[in-house]
């Protein structure tokens, strides 16, 4: 018997717990951060995670880490209803959160912090990964940390670094991110003959957009050469192939880069802005574009596409809640708050 009808029922039940636009408006129009936290505790699926949170002292990173636990929990609920190769798609979401947690721990270690201090808040899944997070959190130094990653795909990213310092941190983070997207590339190649063409297309578009953002920022803020840019490029984009990426990375300045970018008019929305707004909201524009791609996929697909889309919509909701919390903390206006959201709110 196929599990797809049961999967559809489960995913729709999970989707029903997401906030609607009217709840977004309520949160945006609240006068203070304690009001926002109280509302989230009493009216959303995040309430249990927030029960011990002090709104006056909690940081955005702590809340984000806690909320990511729901993403993993719901992904695992969805995996129960999936057979075969489709499990790979859902595990991509879990792997991404596992990577986020690894990077948090790497930064903490670089700052000589005790990793045990992070244990109660971090989101990760050992069940769906070769990474033994319990042992990693017990690491007291970089050598121990590396040793615990020996049997994982991330070890090659870090094995050449005998010490962890601020100068190496950027390179280590970028290389680990590249390792994750190498896994995505491998999975998409293996899954392309199993259907889910719409989902694969969206994921490949995301790779294109991430590469464009990286090249733009590498050129504008770091003045990197092609040789410094290409090692951190992700493979598997939809429109921009390896030769195109080489040409983009060889642009002598931002003006020449923008000329090259115009060859991809479907991505022009990323750069059709002027001034600081272009740099400040570039990630948001990408996420908003993908948000509506996933929302369409949720309503017009079924099975794996619908399930994956739900998880991405949940991740975007978490990002928006964090933005609203930060807006209250810094007393931003309603209009300023809306600018930072992924979901479009009038």
N, C-alpha and C positions, 0 to 999 in steps of 0.2 A: 504494500500500500504506500502511495506517495505521501511524503511528509509536507508537501507544498501547501495544501489547504490549512493545515495546522500552523505552518510557518506564517502564512498570511494573517491568520487570526491573531497570533501572538504579536506580530509586528504592529498590527493596527492597534492592539491594546496598549502597547508601549508608546506608540505615536500619540495616543489620546492623552498621555501625561505631559506632553510638551506644552509650553505656554502658548496661548493665543495672542493676537495683536492687542486685545483689550487689556490683558495682563501686563504686557510690555508697557503700555501707556500708563497703567497704574503705577508700575515701578518707577518709570521715568518721572512722573509727576509728584512722587513722594518728596517730602521736605528734608528727610535726613537719612543717613545710612542705617541707624537702628531700625527705622521704619521698614526699610528694604529687607534687612535681615529677618525681622519679625514676620514679614509677609512671606518670605521664602520658607521660613520654618513652618508656618501654619498652612500654607496653600500649595506647596509644590513637592515633588518627589525628592527634593534635596533637604527636606526638613530634618530627617534623622541625622544626617551628616553635620548639620549646623547646630545641633542641640547644645554643644559645649563651646560654641564660638562667641567670643566677645567682639562685637562690631567696632568697638573703639580701638582695638589693638591688632586685630587679625589682618594679615597681609593678603594681597590678591593672590600671591603664589600659593599660600596655604589653602585658600578656598578652591583654587583651580585644581590643586592636587587632590583634594578631597572629592570634588565633583567628578574627576576622572575615574574614580572608583565605580561610579554608576555606569559609565560607559563600558567598562570591563565587565561588570556584573550583567548588564543587559546584552552585551555581545555573547557572553557565555550562555545566557538563556536562549539566544537565537541559534547558537551552534548546536544545541540539543535537537533542533528540528531540521538540520541540514545533513544530507548525505553527500559523500563523494568530494569532487574537486571544489565545489562551491565553498567549502569550509575555508579554503585559502583566502578568499576575499574578506571574510569576516575576521580572520586572524591578522590580516593586514592592519586593521584598526587597533587590535590589541598590541601588535608589534610596535605601532607608532607610539602608543602611550608608554610601552616599556622603554622605548628609546628616549622619550621625554624624561622619564624617571632616571635613566642612566646618566643623561646629561646634567640633570640636577645634582646628582651625586658626584659627578666629575668636578663640577664647579665648586661644590662644597669642599671636596678634598683639596682643590687648588687653594682654597681660602683657609686650609688647616682646621676645618670644622669637624666636629664629631658626627659621623654619618648616622649613628644611633639616634641622634636628635630628630632625624627625619622619618624614622621608622613608622610612627603612628599616623602620619598624614599621607605618605606616598601611595600612589596607585600603580599596581603592576600585577602581572599574572605569571606565576611560575609554571602553571599547568600548561600554558600555551607557548612556552619558550624554553630554550636550553639554559637560559640565564638563571642562576641561583641567587635571587635577590637577598635572601636571608644571609647568605655568606658574604655577599658583596657589602651589605650594610655593616657587617662586622669588620670590614677592612679598616686597618689603622693607618695604612700608608698606600702609596701608589703601586708599589711592587705587589702587595697583596691584592689590590683591586684588579690589576692586570692579570694576575694568576687565576682569579676567579672567572675571567672571561676567555680563558685559553681555548675552550671547546666551542666557542660561539663565532658567528660571522664578524663580530666587531673586533676580535683580537688583532687582526691584521692592521686595523686602523690605529692601534696604539702600541703595538709591540716594539716599534722603533724608538719610543720615547722612554728613556730611563728615569727621567724626572718629570714632574708635573709642575709647570710654572706658568705665570700669566702670559709669557711670550708664546708658549706652545698651545695654550688653551683654545685659541681661535682655530688653529689648524686641526687639532684633535676633534673639536666639535664638528667642523665641516666634514672631516673625513668619516666620522661616525654616521653623520647624516647621509653621506654618499653611500655608505655600506647598506643602510636601510633601503635606499632607493634602488640599489643593485638587486636587493631581494624583491622589491616591487617589480622591477623589470623582468626578473626571472619568472616570477609568478604570472605576470600578464602574458608572457610568451607561452607559458604552459597552459594557460586558461583560454587562449584566444579561439581555440577550436571547440570550446565547450559552451558556446552561446554567450549570453550576457554582453553582447556587442555594445549596447548603449553605455553600460557601466564602464567597460574598458575604454571607450572613447573619452568619457569624462575624466578618467584617471590619467589618460595620456595628455589631455589638454592641461590638466593640473601640472604635469611635469613641464610642459612648454612654458607655462606662466611662471613657475618657480625658477626656471632657467633664465627667463628674461629679467626677473627681479634681481637675481644674483648678478648677472652680467652688468645691469644698469648700476647697481650699488657698488660693485667692485670697481667700475670705471669712475663713477662720480666721487665716491668717498675715500677709496683706497688707491686710486690711480694704478690698478693692477695691470700687468701685461697679460697677453694671451696665455703665456706659460703659467702664470699664477692663477688664472681663472679656470682653465680647462680641467684641472684635476678634480674640481668640485662640481662639475656639470653632471646632471642626471641623464641617464639614457632612457629611451623609450617614448619621447614626446610624439605628438600626433603630426604636427606640421613642420617642426624645425629639426632637420636631420643633423648629423655630425658635421657635415661640410658647412651648413648654415651657422651652426654654433661657433665653428672656427672663425668664420667671417665676422660674426657679431663680436667675438672676443678680441678680434684684431682691430676694431674701430679705434681710431687715434684719439677721439674725444667723444663727449656726449652728443654733440651735433651730428657727427658721422654715425654714431650708434642709432640715433633716432631716424636717420635716413634709412638705415638697414631695417629697422623695426617696421617701417611703413610697408615692407614687403609682405607683412602678415596682418592685413586689415582686420581680420577677425579678432585680433588682440589689441586693436587700437584703443579700446576703452581704458586700458591700463595707463596710457600715456597722454590722453587728451585732457590734460590739466596743466595749469601753469603755477609757478611759484612753489612755495613750501607745501602746498596741498598735494602736489604730485608725489613728493617723498613721504609725507606724513601718512597718507591714506592709501598707498599703493597696495599693501597687504589686504586692507579692507575691501578694496575694489575687486581683487582677485577672489577673496572669500565670498563676497556678495554674488559675484558671477557664478561661482561654483554652487553656492547655496541654492540659487534658483534652478540650476541644472539638476541638482539632487532632488529638489522638491518636485520637479516635473517627473523625474525618474520614479520617485516614490508613488506618485498617483497614476502613472501610465505604464508601469512595469509590475512584475510580480516576482515572487521567489527571491533569488539572491540580490537582484538589483534593488528591489524594494527594501530588503533588510539592510543592505549596505547604506542606502540613501538615508534610512532612518537614523543610523548611528552617526552619520556625518551631520545631519540636522541637529541631533542632540549635542554634538561637539560644538556646533556653531551657537546653539542656545547658551551653552556654558560660557563661551567666549563673550557673548552679549551681556550675560548677567554680570560677569566680571567687569565689563566696561561700564555698566550702570553703577556698580558698587564703587569703582574708581571715580566716576563722575560725581557721585555724592560726596566722596571723601575730599575731592578738590573743588567742590561747590560749583561745578559747571552748570551752565544754563541748559534749558530743555533742548534748544537748537544745537548747542555744542555737543550734548550727550548723543543726540541722534546721529551726528556725523561719525561717531566712532562705532556705530552698530553695524553688524552684518545684515541683519534683516532690515528691510526698508520700512520705516514707520513715518507716517505723515504727521 
